Amino acid sequence: MDRKIPKSYLGIVIMLGAVWGLSEAALGMGLRSCAAFVSGSIMTGAALFFIAASWVVSRRILGVALLIVIASLFKMFDALLLSLPVQHGAVANPIFAFMMEGAAFLILVSIVSQKAKQQRAGQAILGGMAALLAINLFPLVKYVTGIPACVFPGTGYPLSLYYAPLAVSLSLVTVPLGLWAGAQVEALETKLMANQARRLGYLVSPATLTLFLVVIALIRLI
């Protein structure tokens, strides 16, 4: 089941990854080191929105993995424009966060009952739990990248844990929204099953990816 992503959904996952990558670059536009206080928590909520949407349209671990790869490539492209090495706190650590958010969602979506996942309350709980798990996994980043998690000024407390209530609260909303958005996209894709429309979709996804990379480049270079 998880060996490959259906071609009809591949383009959608690519577009979701491109939008996520652009939003990450936009939210962290002025960042060259640690996340700016609540920005990391906001990014967690946003990440889980895109992860939830990609899960709906692909129903595969590889769908979520591809999404994270694309978002990571956007982060590395942004770092290149800023002349930052990949092994930098503003690059490597967010990529690790993407992986933990994806892993947390996949673990919990496999545990939560099908009935609960079909109800808004169950979806909200799934989102909150995924955010909480990802947040608690993130401090392990120093063992993977060698770069400690950012801490709240004057304390040794990681920002991800300090602002955990915000990330969890946002994810209570963003995950149900992501699941809904993914279902809407899936329904639209089903309506466009004609070969001509499908070919158009194959062109739109790489075009979107390229366009958003150009947008980031223009913003950084102008």
Salt bridges, closest charged atoms under 4 A:
GLU24 OE1 - LYS75 NZ 3.77
ASP78 OD1 - ARG220 NE 2.62
